[in-house]
Amino acid sequence: MEHKTMKYSNASLGAGGTIVVVVFVVVCLTVFASLSFVTAISDLKLAKKTEEINYDYYATNGKAEEKLSEICGVLDSISDLHPTSEHFFGSASDLLSEIEGISAIEKNNSSLKIYYEALGTKNQKICVTLNIFYDELIGQPRYDIETWNLTSIELPVFEEQNIDLWKGLE
């Protein structure tokens, strides 16, 4: 039988592989931590912007409700003065047009359609169209909300200010 001599050394062959795995895991954890941090910051910015837009929406909606309340007050005062529908629509059209921002769209003997807007600060507005009519059964004016829409404010077009720096080859 042959004896093979084995050499024992203090150096381990598996240490290099372990270090590579540990370095890879640390790099992966660092990358994922950075991605999580960047995602959290962008979510925070989005949440703040959403909060501002929602706050502006409710403030704008409150302005539209206040204008509607003012219109109801005018309609009640007109119904006290004119208990019949004969003179109601003439008086209603005149008094409602005195309120700032209200315009009459359509007027006939049986109804009146008015329009107004409530402006917000974050490029949004609420557009309201009301149909006002006189209910003969109860002797009171009534209104139907035809539209109550949230829309964007139109931004101005600056096409006239564009300067063509290069005319091209002529």
Secondary structure, 3 states (H helix, E strand, C coil): CCCCCCCCCCCCCCHHHHHHHHHHHHHHHHHHHHHHHHHHHHHHHHHHHHHHHHHHHHHHHHHHHHHHHHHHHHHHHHHHHCCCCCCHHHHHHHHHHCCCCCEEEEECCCEEEEEEEEECCCCEEEEEEEEEEEECCCCEEEEEEEEEEEEECCCCCCHHHCCCCCCCCC
